Amino acid sequence: MEGIDPMDVLRSNLSRVRLPEPTNRIYKHECCVSFETPRAEGGLFMDMSTFLAFGKDYVDWNYRKTGNPVYLHIKQTKKIVPEDRPLKKPTLLAIGVEGGFDSNEPEYEESYSIVILPNYVTLPFPSVELPEKVRLAVDAILLNEGVEKREQLAAWTADKKQVSAYAMTLQQIDNGVIVPPLGWKCAKCDKKENLWLNLTDGMMLCGRKNWDGSGGNNHAIEHYKETGYPLAVKLGTITADLEAADVFSYPEDDSVEDPLLAQHLAFFGIDFTSLRKTEMTTAERELDHNTNFDWNRIQESGQEVEPIFGPGYTGLINLGNSCYLAATMQVVFSTQSFSARYYMNQNLKVAFEMAPFDPTVDLNMQLTKLAHGLLSGKYSVPASEKDGNAAPTTDAKQQGIPPRMFKSVIAASHPEFSTMRQQDALEFFLHFLDQVERANSGKPELDPSRSFKFGVEERILCTSGKVAYNRRLDYILSLNIPLHEATNKEELEAFQKMKAEKISEGKDVSSDEIVRPRVPLEACLASFSAPEQIPDFYSSALKAKTTAIKTAGLTSFPDYLVLHMRKFVMEAGWVPKKLDVYIDVPDVIDISHMRSKGLQPGEELLPEGVPEEEAESRKPVANENIVSQLVSMGFNHFHCQKAAINTLNAGVEEAMNWLLSHMDDPDIDAPISSGAQAAEAPIDQSKIDTLITFGFQEELARKALKASGGDIEKATDWIFSNPNASTSSDMDTTSSNNTTPTTTDAGLPDGGGKYRLFGIVSHIGTSTQCGHYVAHILKDGRWVIFNDNKVGASINPPKDMGYLYFFERING
């Protein structure tokens, strides 16, 4: 290019430079086809027409695909910062914002230039000689914080406390209680810390017990359950700054604001102006737990693990409660099916060329990017080595890769996963496989999700001796945990006796004294196949209702078998509870005996159809209360009946929504038939599976989803509102043509029933919506722990603590 003025080259390409608009998504922190950043050796090249960024090795691909020649080159170089720089204590549960966590990361300075492809003609920036359009475009780009940063900062900022609905009308009981300024103690035990004053009756009681054994003895919340008194304030957080006091609302299950707190405290003789702060608030304690997060306390029994680096050993940076995603994806990409589909058999260039205009929103591109990031080993190097420092020490950690673009794509069709709240790893796994299957629709030979898919067959035996068979497809085998099958019953009885004695003496049970039930995995598998009674089953053979027996088996054995342990169950009053139990899981299992046999010689199928008189008696009936409320709003009475029936009498709101969306249907005035609901859209099996994981039966889950239009949250509310909802009515109708495998079923992977354990996703916490997820994977003959971006040799893998177990079929 000798003799050609670089400025002339730029001016000749000004038509390919765009000024960013407010709606443009600007990527300037990460390459859209790799995990290169401005800190990489070659920096980042931002296309000044599409505002997509590319690493040095990939920018030429974009030029050849789009023809866009003008790029803003961004390069970050590390500043020299004193090693003794003090850490600031965080005051906000946030990262990268004022008052948030100080990660003490190195500081970088940025440099910029304008680069014109294909010959990489370079001009400096800033420069007054550059065309005004280029200067304005670059200034706008630099002022924009970028899509990646904006999403990260917004998601990490904690929510503001809301005024409690119970504060303004709180009735206080004058029982003579005067709270002293010092010397507080729980009224029911010896706890002197983490004490809460109930603002209704003045009772001082200890707080909740944390998942790790610390905290109180749950006396404050037990008092609420007994009395219903809603608000409590944490003693030790009350100062002259009343807004900083920690007020908790039990019915609202959240920290709240009490505008009348001064008045409520004075009722019990508390002069808040004279009190000093001695306790952390709930938010501060959460901050403290984040600040002092001790990975060894969660797993590996406090053992120091040896870091591992190289291909297949790349960690995933936590984006904010994204450990559920990280743990799941590490196991998924350890399978042959996914690594072959998105790594070995597909390179980044092909995926980019196949991608649409914006590769950041293409699932195939982002899965390929993630696979290459995890499996190539390119990013699995010690952080010190990456920064160009001396050789790594034995405790060196890797930086890991941030799965931001992948998370954004996979969450686009699921609002919950787009938040920074903790999620259920099982629900995410099912959603992920569903999205992969959709992306590969029409190409089953390329679909890696099929390696997890299998058929389930249910056999229903009625008292007439005749049978019916129902089939479905699934990705996971969800297992109940039969606690009565525990193998350490004597130790459990002794522990319960000791625990009762300690409680009566006002003493705590230490964590090392706790004895948990140990249930063999074989017992969990047996419970899946065990006969189950179906009351009020309508037999088309007997023309009456009877009690039937249901058994289940698998019609095919997948390449990878995923077992989900139902550790979260519903107690009385629909209160979720996590079972504190160990599962004894062997390295090898054989489920050959679980294969279903289908219709056997000598078996006779239940006849199809329902007698006319029975069909009439089972004709759907509308809830007259719902109908009358809708009629009072001015709707047609017949249409209101139809709306109630088609929403399974779920409620006025659901029926009205149905009415508004079906008023113009050509058959709105057609007579109501017993099959009125049959024409509704099919229910997403992954949503049924999600409700099953909450402990609900499949038929009840299916009915609730029908009534709520497929919305999981509304379906859960419907179940809570209809605790007596029968699951038998949907089981009455049987079909004899379900006894032969469907073409979809027949095309699934199948083989022997022997499997080897290769992956575990374990969960620590009281709920799937909180706590922490960690993966352990068998790689190259040894167990490896994947704890976000920390990857190391596992010393003691928690085989008995898994939430999801991944098995690989043993061939031959």
C-alpha positions in Angstrom: 0.0 0.0 0.0 3.0 2.3 -0.4 2.1 5.6 -1.9 -1.5 5.5 -0.8 -2.6 7.9 1.9 -4.3 6.0 4.8 -6.7 9.0 5.2 -7.8 8.6 1.6 -8.5 4.9 2.2 -10.7 5.8 5.2 -12.6 8.6 3.3 -13.3 6.2 0.5 -15.0 3.8 3.0 -17.0 6.4 5.0 -20.2 5.0 3.7 -19.5 1.8 5.8 -19.2 3.8 9.0 -22.4 4.2 11.1 -23.2 6.5 13.9 -24.6 4.4 16.9 -28.2 4.9 17.7 -29.6 4.4 21.3 -31.2 1.1 20.2 -28.0 -0.4 18.9 -26.3 -3.2 20.9 -22.7 -2.4 21.1 -20.2 -5.2 21.9 -16.8 -3.9 22.9 -15.7 -6.2 25.7 -15.7 -9.6 24.1 -15.4 -11.2 20.7 -18.7 -12.6 19.4 -17.1 -15.9 18.1 -14.5 -16.4 20.8 -13.6 -15.3 24.3 -11.0 -12.8 23.2 -11.1 -9.5 25.0 -9.3 -6.1 24.6 -6.7 -7.6 27.0 -5.8 -10.3 24.5 -2.5 -9.9 22.6 -4.2 -8.7 19.5 -6.9 -6.7 21.2 -10.4 -6.4 19.8 -11.6 -5.1 16.4 -15.1 -3.5 16.5 -17.0 -3.4 13.2 -18.0 0.3 12.9 -21.1 -0.7 10.9 -22.5 -3.6 12.9 -20.8 -2.8 16.3 -19.8 -6.4 16.7 -16.3 -7.1 18.1 -13.8 -9.7 16.8 -10.5 -11.0 18.0 -7.4 -10.6 15.8 -7.7 -14.2 14.5 -11.4 -13.7 13.5 -11.8 -10.2 12.2 -10.9 -11.3 8.7 -13.8 -13.7 8.7 -16.2 -10.9 9.3 -14.6 -8.7 6.6 -15.0 -11.6 4.0 -18.6 -12.2 5.1 -19.9 -8.6 5.3 -17.4 -6.6 3.3 -17.3 -4.1 6.2 -13.7 -2.7 6.1 -13.6 -0.1 9.0 -12.8 -1.2 12.5 -12.1 0.5 15.9 -9.2 -1.4 17.4 -9.3 -1.5 21.3 -6.3 -2.7 23.2 -6.0 -2.8 27.0 -2.6 -2.8 28.7 -2.2 -3.6 32.4 -1.2 -0.7 34.7 1.4 -1.1 37.4 -0.4 -0.9 40.7 1.2 -1.1 44.2 0.8 -4.6 45.6 -0.3 -3.2 49.0 -3.3 -1.4 47.6 -6.0 -1.7 50.4 -9.2 -3.5 49.8 -12.5 -1.5 50.3 -15.2 -3.2 52.3 -18.3 -3.6 50.2 -21.6 -1.9 51.3 -23.7 -3.1 48.4 -24.3 -6.5 46.9 -22.9 -5.6 43.5 -19.9 -5.9 41.4 -18.3 -3.1 39.4 -20.4 -0.3 41.0 -19.7 2.3 43.7 -19.9 0.5 47.0 -19.8 -2.9 45.5 -17.1 -5.7 45.8 -13.5 -4.6 45.1 -12.1 -7.6 43.3 -8.6 -6.1 43.5 -8.1 -6.9 39.8 -5.4 -5.2 37.9 -6.2 -1.9 36.4 -5.9 -1.4 32.6 -5.4 1.5 30.3 -7.0 1.5 26.9 -5.6 2.6 23.5 -7.5 3.0 20.3 -6.8 3.2 16.5 -8.8 3.0 13.3 -8.0 -0.1 11.2 -9.1 -0.6 7.6 -9.1 -4.1 6.2 -8.0 -6.1 4.2 -4.5 -4.5 4.5 -4.8 -3.4 8.1 -4.2 0.2 7.3 -4.0 2.0 10.7 -4.7 5.5 11.8 -4.3 6.8 15.3 -7.2 7.9 17.5 -7.9 10.4 18.8 -6.8 12.7 16.0 -8.4 15.9 14.7 -7.4 14.8 11.2 -10.0 12.0 11.2 -13.2 12.7 9.4 -15.9 14.1 11.7 -18.2 11.2 11.1 -15.5 8.8 12.4 -14.7 10.9 15.4 -18.4 11.2 16.4 -19.0 7.4 15.9 -15.9 6.5 18.0 -16.9 8.9 20.8 -20.4 7.5 20.9 -19.0 3.9 21.1 -16.6 4.8 23.9 -19.3 6.6 25.9 -21.5 3.5 25.6 -20.8 1.0 28.4 -21.4 -1.9 26.1 -24.0 -4.7 26.2 -21.9 -7.0 28.3 -21.2 -4.5 31.1 -24.6 -3.0 31.1 -26.3 -6.4 31.7 -23.8 -7.4 34.3 -24.1 -4.2 36.4 -27.9 -4.0 36.2 -28.3 -7.6 37.2 -26.0 -7.5 40.2 -27.6 -4.5 41.9 -29.7 -5.5 44.9 -33.5 -4.7 45.1 -34.7 -1.8 47.2 -36.7 -2.7 50.3 -40.5 -2.2 50.0 -42.8 -0.9 52.7 -44.5 -3.8 54.5 -48.2 -4.2 53.9 -48.5 -5.0 57.6 -46.6 -2.0 59.1 -49.3 0.6 59.1 -52.0 -1.6 60.7 -49.9 -3.6 63.1 -51.7 -4.3 66.3 -49.4 -4.5 69.3 -50.2 -6.4 72.5 -49.6 -4.6 75.8 -48.4 -7.5 78.0 -46.0 -5.5 80.1 -42.9 -6.3 78.1 -40.1 -3.8 78.4 -37.0 -4.6 76.4 -33.7 -3.7 78.1 -30.9 -2.0 76.2 -28.5 -4.9 76.8 -28.3 -8.5 77.9 -30.6 -10.0 75.3 -31.3 -13.7 75.2 -33.6 -16.0 73.3 -36.7 -16.8 75.3 -36.6 -20.4 74.3 -32.8 -21.3 74.2 -29.4 -19.9 75.2 -28.7 -18.0 72.0 -27.5 -14.5 72.6 -26.8 -13.5 68.9 -29.0 -13.3 65.8 -32.0 -12.3 68.0 -35.3 -10.9 66.6 -37.9 -8.9 68.5 -41.5 -9.6 67.4 -43.1 -6.2 67.1 -46.6 -7.6 68.1 -45.9 -9.2 71.5 -42.3 -8.3 72.3 -41.0 -11.8 72.3 -37.2 -12.0 71.8 -36.3 -15.2 69.8 -33.4 -16.5 67.8 -33.3 -16.5 64.0 -33.2 -19.2 61.4 -30.6 -22.0 61.2 -28.4 -21.6 58.1 -27.8 -24.5 55.7 -24.2 -24.8 57.1 -25.4 -25.3 60.7 -24.7 -21.7 61.8 -27.3 -19.2 62.9 -30.1 -19.7 65.3 -32.6 -22.5 66.2 -35.6 -21.2 64.2 -37.5 -20.0 67.3 -38.5 -16.7 65.8 -40.1 -18.2 62.7 -41.7 -21.0 64.7 -43.3 -18.3 66.9 -44.7 -16.6 63.7 -46.1 -20.0 62.6 -47.8 -20.4 66.0 -49.2 -16.9 66.3 -49.3 -15.3 62.9 -47.6 -12.1 64.2 -46.0 -10.8 61.0 -43.1 -8.4 61.7 -39.8 -8.7 63.7 -36.8 -6.4 64.0 -33.3 -7.7 64.5 -31.8 -6.6 67.8 -28.4 -5.1 67.4 -29.3 -3.4 64.1 -31.4 -0.6 65.7 -29.6 2.8 65.8 -30.6 6.4 65.4 -30.7 5.7 61.7 -33.9 3.7 61.8 -33.9 3.1 58.0 -30.8 0.9 58.5 -32.6 -1.4 61.0 -33.4 -4.9 59.7 -37.1 -5.5 59.8 -38.4 -8.8 58.4 -41.9 -9.7 57.3 -42.6 -13.4 57.7 -45.8 -13.5 55.5 -44.0 -11.4 52.8 -40.8 -13.5 53.3 -38.5 -10.5 52.8 -36.7 -7.7 54.5 -39.1 -4.7 54.5 -39.4 -1.1 55.6 -41.5 -0.1 58.6 -42.4 3.6 58.5 -43.8 3.4 62.1 -40.8 1.5 63.5 -40.0 4.3 66.1 -43.5 4.0 67.4 -43.5 0.2 67.4 -40.2 0.2 69.3 -41.3 2.8 71.9 -44.3 0.5 72.7 -41.7 -1.9 74.3 -39.7 0.9 76.0 -36.9 1.0 73.4 -35.2 4.4 72.9 -33.6 3.9 69.5 -31.5 7.0 69.8 -29.4 5.5 72.6 -28.7 2.1 70.9 -25.5 1.2 69.1 -25.2 -1.3 66.3 -23.9 -4.7 67.3 -25.3 -7.0 64.7 -25.2 -7.3 60.9 -28.4 -6.8 58.9 -29.6 -9.7 56.7 -28.3 -7.9 53.6 -24.9 -7.2 55.3 -24.7 -10.9 56.4 -25.4 -11.9 52.8 -22.6 -9.6 51.8 -20.3 -11.1 54.4 -21.1 -14.6 53.2 -20.3 -13.5 49.7 -17.1 -11.8 50.8 -15.9 -14.8 52.9 -17.2 -17.5 50.5 -15.2 -20.6 51.3 -15.4 -23.1 48.5 -13.7 -25.8 50.7 -16.5 -25.6 53.2 -19.0 -26.4 50.5 -17.2 -29.4 49.0 -14.1 -31.6 49.5 -14.2 -31.5 53.3 -11.8 -28.6 53.5 -9.1 -30.4 51.5 -6.8 -28.3 49.3 -7.3 -29.4 45.7 -4.6 -29.3 43.0 -5.6 -27.0 40.1 -5.8 -28.6 36.7 -5.3 -26.9 33.4 -5.5 -27.8 29.7 -8.2 -29.0 27.2 -11.4 -29.9 28.8 -10.5 -28.2 32.1 -11.7 -24.7 31.5 -13.7 -23.0 34.3 -16.8 -20.8 33.8 -16.8 -17.3 35.4 -19.8 -16.8 37.7 -21.9 -14.0 36.1 -24.0 -13.6 39.3 -25.8 -16.7 40.6 -25.0 -18.6 37.4 -23.5 -21.6 39.0 -26.5 -23.7 38.0 -25.6 -23.0 34.4 -21.9 -23.5 34.9 -22.2 -26.9 36.6 -24.8 -28.2 34.1 -22.8 -27.1 31.0 -19.5 -28.6 32.3 -21.2 -32.0 32.5 -23.0 -31.7 29.2 -19.9 -30.8 27.2 -18.1 -33.8 28.8 -20.3 -36.0 26.8 -19.2 -37.4 23.4 -22.5 -36.3 21.7 -22.1 -32.6 22.5 -18.4 -32.3 22.2 -18.6 -34.0 18.8 -21.5 -31.9 17.6 -20.1 -28.5 18.6 -16.3 -29.0 18.9 -14.8 -31.9 17.0 -17.2 -31.8 14.0 -17.8 -28.1 13.8 -15.2 -25.3 13.8 -15.8 -21.7 14.7 -15.4 -20.4 11.1 -18.1 -22.7 9.7 -20.5 -21.8 12.6 -19.9 -18.1 11.9 -20.5 -18.4 8.2 -23.7 -20.3 8.9 -24.9 -17.7 11.5 -27.3 -14.9 10.6 -26.4 -11.2 10.5 -25.9 -11.0 14.3 -24.0 -14.2 15.6 -24.5 -13.2 19.2 -28.2 -14.3 19.0 -27.6 -17.5 17.1 -27.7 -20.6 19.4 -25.6 -22.8 17.1 -22.8 -20.1 17.0 -22.8 -19.5 20.8 -22.9 -23.3 21.5 -19.9 -23.7 19.2 -18.1 -20.8 20.8 -18.8 -22.2 24.3 -17.6 -25.7 23.3 -14.4 -24.4 21.8 -13.9 -22.2 24.9 -14.3 -25.1 27.3 -12.6 -27.9 25.3 -9.8 -26.4 23.4 -7.6 -25.6 26.4 -6.9 -22.1 25.0 -8.3 -20.3 28.0 -7.4 -23.0 30.6 -4.1 -21.5 31.8 -3.0 -20.2 35.2 -4.0 -16.5 35.6 -0.4 -15.6 36.4 0.8 -17.2 33.2 -1.9 -15.5 31.2 -0.7 -12.2 32.6 2.8 -13.0 31.6 4.2 -13.5 35.2 6.4 -16.2 36.6 5.6 -19.9 36.5 2.3 -20.8 38.3 2.3 -22.1 41.9 0.4 -25.1 43.1 -2.5 -23.0 44.3 -2.7 -21.0 41.0 -6.2 -20.4 39.6 -7.4 -19.9 36.1 -9.3 -16.9 35.0 -12.0 -18.9 33.2 -14.4 -17.8 30.5 -17.7 -15.8 30.9 -20.7 -17.5 29.2 -22.5 -14.2 28.8 -23.6 -14.5 25.1 -24.6 -18.1 25.5 -26.7 -17.2 28.6 -28.3 -14.4 26.8 -29.3 -16.6 23.8 -30.5 -19.6 25.9 -32.5 -17.3 28.2 -34.2 -15.4 25.4 -37.2 -17.9 25.5 -37.3 -18.2 29.3 -37.6 -14.9 31.3 -36.4 -16.5 34.6 -33.0 -17.5 33.2 -32.3 -14.0 32.0 -32.3 -12.7 35.6 -29.4 -13.0 38.0 -31.4 -14.9 40.5 -30.4 -18.5 41.3 -32.3 -21.1 39.3 -33.0 -24.8 39.4 -30.2 -26.7 37.6 -32.7 -29.4 36.5 -35.1 -26.9 35.1 -32.3 -25.3 33.2 -31.0 -28.6 31.9 -34.5 -29.5 30.5 -34.9 -26.1 29.0 -31.4 -26.3 27.4 -32.1 -29.7 25.8 -35.4 -28.5 24.5 -33.8 -25.5 22.8 -31.0 -27.7 21.3 -33.7 -30.1 20.0 -35.6 -27.2 18.4 -32.4 -25.8 16.9 -31.7 -29.1 15.2 -35.3 -29.8 14.2 -35.4 -31.6 10.8 -31.8 -32.9 11.4 -32.1 -35.7 14.0 -28.8 -37.1 13.0 -27.1 -33.9 14.2 -29.2 -33.4 17.4 -27.0 -34.3 20.4 -30.0 -33.9 22.8 -31.3 -37.2 21.6 -28.4 -39.0 23.4 -30.3 -38.1 26.7 -33.8 -39.0 25.4 -35.7 -42.2 26.2 -39.2 -43.7 26.2 -41.3 -44.4 29.3 -44.2 -46.9 29.2 -46.8 -47.1 31.9 -48.9 -50.3 32.2 -52.3 -49.9 33.9 -54.0 -53.1 35.2 -57.6 -52.9 36.1 -59.5 -55.3 38.3 -61.1 -56.8 35.2 -57.7 -58.3 34.4 -57.4 -56.1 31.2 -54.6 -53.6 30.7 -53.8 -50.3 29.0 -50.4 -48.9 28.0 -49.4 -45.2 27.9 -46.1 -43.9 26.4 -44.2 -40.7 26.7 -40.6 -39.4 26.0 -38.3 -37.9 28.6 -34.8 -36.6 29.2 -34.5 -37.4 32.9 -35.6 -40.2 35.3 -37.0 -38.4 38.4 -36.8 -40.5 41.5 -38.5 -40.4 44.8 -36.3 -41.0 47.9 -37.9 -43.7 50.0 -36.6 -42.7 53.5 -38.1 -45.9 55.0 -35.5 -47.8 53.0 -32.6 -46.2 54.9 -29.8 -48.6 55.8 -28.8 -46.9 59.1 -32.0 -46.9 61.0 -30.4 -47.8 64.3 -28.0 -44.9 64.1 -30.9 -42.6 63.2 -33.0 -43.7 66.2 -30.0 -43.1 68.5 -29.4 -39.7 67.0 -33.1 -38.6 67.3 -33.1 -39.7 71.0 -29.8 -37.7 71.6 -31.2 -34.7 69.7 -34.4 -34.7 71.8 -32.4 -34.8 75.0 -30.2 -31.9 74.0 -33.2 -29.8 72.9 -34.9 -30.4 76.3 -31.7 -29.2 77.9 -31.5 -26.1 75.7 -28.3 -27.3 74.0 -27.4 -27.3 70.3 -26.6 -30.3 68.2 -23.2 -29.8 66.5 -22.9 -30.4 62.8 -20.5 -33.3 63.3 -23.1 -35.0 65.5 -25.8 -35.0 62.9 -26.8 -38.4 61.5 -28.5 -38.4 58.1 -30.5 -41.2 56.5 -28.6 -43.3 54.0 -30.8 -44.6 51.2 -29.4 -46.9 48.4 -29.9 -45.7 44.9 -31.3 -49.2 44.1 -34.2 -48.4 46.4 -34.9 -45.1 44.6 -34.8 -46.9 41.2 -37.1 -49.6 42.6 -39.6 -47.0 43.7 -39.9 -45.8 40.1 -41.0 -49.2 38.9 -43.0 -50.2 42.0 -46.7 -50.8 41.6 -48.8 -47.8 42.4 -52.6 -47.7 43.1 -54.9 -45.4 41.0 -58.1 -44.9 42.9 -61.3 -44.1 41.0 -60.0 -45.4 37.7 -62.8 -45.7 35.2 -62.6 -49.1 33.6 -64.2 -49.3 30.1 -64.3 -53.1 30.6 -66.3 -52.9 33.9 -68.2 -49.7 32.9 -67.5 -48.5 36.4 -64.8 -46.9 38.6 -62.3 -49.2 40.3 -58.8 -49.2 41.7 -56.2 -49.9 39.1 -52.5 -50.8 39.5 -49.9 -48.7 37.5 -46.3 -49.9 36.9 -43.7 -48.1 34.8 -40.6 -49.1 32.7 -38.4 -47.8 30.0 -38.9 -48.6 26.3 -35.3 -47.5 25.4 -32.1 -47.0 27.2 -30.4 -43.6 26.3 -26.7 -43.1 25.7 -26.6 -40.9 28.8 -29.0 -41.6 31.7 -29.7 -38.6 34.0 -31.1 -39.4 37.5 -32.8 -36.6 39.3 -33.2 -37.0 43.1 -36.4 -35.5 44.4 -34.8 -33.9 47.5 -37.3 -31.1 47.5 -40.7 -32.2 48.7 -43.9 -30.4 49.8 -44.9 -30.7 53.4 -48.3 -30.1 54.9 -49.6 -26.6 53.9 -47.6 -26.8 50.6 -44.3 -25.7 52.4 -41.3 -26.8 50.4 -38.7 -28.8 52.3 -35.3 -30.2 51.3 -34.7 -33.8 52.4 -31.4 -34.0 54.4 -30.4 -37.4 53.2 -27.5 -39.2 51.6 -27.9 -41.4 48.6 -25.4 -44.4 48.3 -24.6 -44.4 44.6 -22.4 -47.1 43.1 -20.0 -46.4 40.2 -21.8 -48.9 38.0 -25.6 -49.6 37.8 -27.6 -52.1 35.8 -31.2 -51.1 34.9 -31.8 -53.9 32.5 -34.7 -55.1 34.7 -36.4 -51.8 34.1 -37.1 -52.3 30.4 -40.8 -52.5 29.7 -42.1 -55.6 27.9 -45.1 -54.0 26.1 -48.3 -56.0 25.5 -47.7 -59.6 26.5 -49.2 -62.8 25.0 -52.5 -63.5 26.8 -53.0 -59.9 27.9 -56.2 -58.2 26.7 -56.4 -54.4 26.2 -59.1 -52.4 27.8 -61.7 -51.5 25.1 -61.5 -48.0 23.7 -64.2 -45.4 24.2 -66.7 -44.7 27.0 -70.4 -45.8 27.1 -72.8 -43.1 26.1 -74.5 -42.9 29.5 -71.1 -42.7 31.2 -69.9 -40.0 28.8 -73.0 -38.0 29.6 -72.4 -38.4 33.4 -68.8 -37.3 32.8 -69.7 -34.3 30.7 -67.7 -31.2 31.9 -69.6 -29.0 34.3 -68.8 -25.3 34.7 -68.3 -23.8 38.2 -71.4 -21.6 38.6 -69.6 -19.1 40.9 -67.2 -18.4 38.0 -70.0 -18.2 35.5 -72.1 -15.9 37.6 -69.2 -13.4 38.1 -68.5 -13.3 34.4 -72.1 -12.9 33.5 -72.3 -9.9 35.9 -69.5 -8.3 33.8 -71.8 -8.5 30.8 -70.6 -11.7 29.1 -72.9 -14.2 27.4 -73.9 -17.0 29.9 -73.2 -19.8 27.5 -69.8 -18.3 26.6 -69.0 -18.0 30.3 -69.8 -21.7 30.8 -67.5 -22.6 27.9 -64.7 -20.4 29.3 -64.9 -22.0 32.8 -64.9 -25.6 31.3 -62.0 -24.9 29.0 -59.9 -23.5 31.9 -60.9 -26.5 34.1 -62.7 -24.1 36.5 -59.3 -22.6 37.5 -60.7 -19.2 38.4 -62.4 -16.0 37.1 -59.2 -14.4 35.8 -58.3 -17.5 33.8 -61.8 -17.9 32.4 -62.0 -14.2 31.4 -58.6 -14.4 29.7 -59.9 -17.4 27.7 -63.1 -15.5 26.8 -61.3 -12.4 25.6 -59.0 -14.5 23.3 -61.7 -16.8 21.9 -64.7 -14.4 21.5 -64.2 -14.3 17.7 -63.8 -18.1 17.3 -66.1 -19.5 14.6 -67.2 -22.3 17.0 -67.7 -20.1 20.1 -71.5 -20.9 19.9 -71.0 -24.6 19.2 -72.4 -27.0 21.9 -70.2 -28.0 24.8 -68.9 -31.6 24.4 -67.2 -33.9 26.8 -64.0 -33.4 24.8 -64.2 -29.7 25.0 -60.6 -29.4 26.2 -59.2 -31.8 23.7 -58.5 -29.2 21.0 -56.3 -27.2 23.3 -52.6 -26.9 22.4 -50.4 -29.8 23.6 -48.6 -29.2 27.0 -44.8 -28.8 26.9 -43.3 -32.0 28.4 -40.4 -30.0 29.9 -42.9 -27.9 31.9 -44.6 -31.1 33.2 -41.1 -32.4 34.2 -40.4 -29.2 36.1 -43.6 -29.5 38.1 -42.8 -33.2 38.8 -39.5 -32.0 40.3 -41.6 -30.0 42.8 -43.1 -33.2 44.0 -46.4 -33.1 42.0 -47.8 -36.2 40.2 -47.6 -36.1 36.4 -51.3 -36.1 35.7 -51.9 -33.3 38.3 -49.1 -31.3 36.7 -50.6 -31.8 33.2 -54.0 -30.8 34.4 -52.7 -27.6 36.1 -50.7 -26.6 33.0 -53.9 -27.0 30.9 -55.8 -24.8 33.3 -53.1 -22.1 33.3 -52.3 -21.9 29.6 -48.9 -23.6 30.1 -47.6 -21.0 32.7 -45.6 -22.9 35.4 -46.1 -20.2 38.1 -49.9 -20.1 37.5 -50.0 -23.9 37.4 -48.4 -24.1 40.8 -50.9 -21.6 42.2 -53.7 -23.6 40.6 -52.5 -26.8 42.4 -52.2 -24.9 45.7 -55.8 -23.6 45.2 -57.1 -27.0 44.3 -55.5 -29.4 46.8 -58.3 -32.0 46.2 -57.9 -32.0 42.4 -58.2 -35.6 41.3 -55.5 -36.9 39.0 -57.6 -39.9 38.0 -60.0 -38.3 35.6 -57.4 -37.8 32.9 -56.3 -41.4 33.4 -59.8 -42.8 32.6 -59.5 -42.7 28.8 -57.1 -45.3 27.5 -55.9 -46.1 24.0 -55.0 -49.5 22.6 -52.9 -48.1 19.8 -50.2 -47.0 22.2 -48.8 -50.4 22.5 -46.4 -50.2 19.6 -43.4 -47.8 19.5 -43.9 -44.6 17.7 -41.4 -43.7 14.9 -39.9 -41.1 17.3 -39.5 -43.7 20.0 -38.1 -46.2 17.6 -35.4 -43.8 16.4 -34.0 -43.1 19.8 -30.6 -44.5 20.9 -30.9 -47.8 22.6 -28.6 -50.4 24.0 -27.7 -52.4 27.2 -28.8 -51.4 30.7 -25.3 -51.1 32.3 -24.2 -47.6 33.1 -21.1 -45.9 34.6 -21.3 -42.8 36.8 -19.4 -39.9 35.2 -20.9 -36.7 36.4 -22.6 -35.2 39.5 -24.3 -31.9 40.0 -24.6 -31.2 43.7 -26.5 -28.5 45.5 -25.9 -26.8 48.8 -28.8 -24.7 50.2 -32.3 -24.9 51.4 -33.9 -24.4 48.0 -33.1 -24.8 44.4 -33.6 -21.0 44.1 -30.7 -20.3 46.5 -27.4 -21.8 47.5 -24.7 -23.0 45.2 -24.2 -25.7 42.5 -20.9 -27.6 41.9 -20.1 -30.2 39.3 -17.8 -33.3 39.7 -16.8 -35.1 36.5 -14.9 -38.2 35.9 -12.2 -37.2 33.3 -9.2 -39.2 32.2 -9.6 -41.7 35.0 -9.9 -39.2 37.9 -12.6 -37.1 39.4 -12.4 -33.4 38.8 -14.3 -30.6 40.7 -15.7 -27.7 38.6 -16.7 -24.9 41.0 -17.4 -22.0 38.6 -13.9 -20.9 37.4 -12.1 -23.1 39.8 -11.1 -26.5 38.4 -9.1 -29.0 40.4 -8.4 -32.7 41.2 -11.2 -33.9 43.4 -10.0 -35.7 46.6 -13.4 -36.8 47.9 -16.2 -36.5 45.3 -19.6 -36.2 47.0 -21.2 -39.2 45.4 -23.8 -39.4 48.1 -24.8 -35.7 48.0 -25.9 -35.4 44.3 -28.9 -33.6 43.0 -28.4 -34.8 39.4 -26.4 -37.9 38.5 -25.1 -38.5 35.0 -24.4 -42.0 33.8 -22.9 -43.2 30.5 -23.9 -46.5 29.0 -21.3 -49.2 29.0 -21.2 -50.7 25.6 -20.2 -54.3 25.1 
